[in-house]
């Protein structure tokens, strides 16, 4: 089964309560089992332990898997670089399309062709 690697646990501020609530990423489960790479935090001030943890989780990233780029931009960059490194420059990402209310898969190949 494919895995959807969610870059970071994401929250948003609820307009009614002002509290932070999880972002609903359940539609991504259509593409595989959900796995979170980074905890929900504002910034990784000591990134190396988190990078190593993500490296261990992504070491078997394949053409079957997806990356869901949510969260801090640095975390997204790290996850994309690692996923591409482990899969010969190829990765699939899920992009939310609000017009149709679903994720759309995009295939990227940073090595071309």
Residue pairs with C-beta under 8 A, 6 or more apart in sequence:
1 32
1 33
2 31
2 32
2 33
2 64
2 65
2 66
3 32
3 33
3 34
3 35
3 64
3 65
3 66
4 28
4 29
4 31
4 32
4 33
4 34
4 35
4 65
4 66
4 67
4 68
4 94
5 35
5 37
5 57
5 58
5 61
5 65
5 66
5 67
5 68
5 79
5 83
6 25
6 28
6 34
6 35
6 36
6 37
6 68
6 70
7 37
7 38
7 67
7 68
7 69
7 70
7 71
7 75
7 76
7 79
8 36
8 37
8 38
8 39
8 40
8 70
8 71
8 72
8 75
8 76
9 22
9 36
9 38
9 39
9 40
9 71
10 22
10 23
10 25
10 40
10 70
10 71
11 20
11 21
11 22
11 23
11 40
12 20
12 21
12 23
13 19
13 20
13 21
14 20
14 21
23 70
25 34
25 68
25 70
27 101
27 102
27 103
28 34
28 66
28 68
28 94
28 103
30 102
30 103
31 66
31 94
31 103
31 105
32 64
32 65
32 66
35 57
37 53
37 54
37 57
37 58
37 75
37 79
38 44
38 50
38 53
38 54
38 71
38 72
38 75
38 79
39 50
40 71
41 72
42 72
43 72
43 74
44 50
44 72
44 74
44 75
47 74
47 78
50 75
50 78
51 78
51 82
54 78
54 79
54 82
55 82
58 79
58 82
58 83
58 86
59 86
60 86
61 82
61 83
61 86
61 87
61 91
62 87
63 87
63 90
63 92
65 83
65 87
65 91
65 92
66 92
66 93
66 94
66 105
67 79
67 80
67 83
67 91
67 92
67 93
67 94
68 93
68 94
68 103
69 76
69 79
69 80
69 93
69 94
69 95
70 76
80 91
80 93
83 91
84 90
84 91
84 108
84 110
88 111
89 109
89 110
89 111
90 107
90 108
90 109
90 110
90 111
91 107
91 108
92 105
92 106
92 107
92 108
93 105
93 106
93 108
94 103
94 104
94 105
94 106
95 103
95 104
95 105
95 106
96 102
96 103
96 104
97 103
97 104
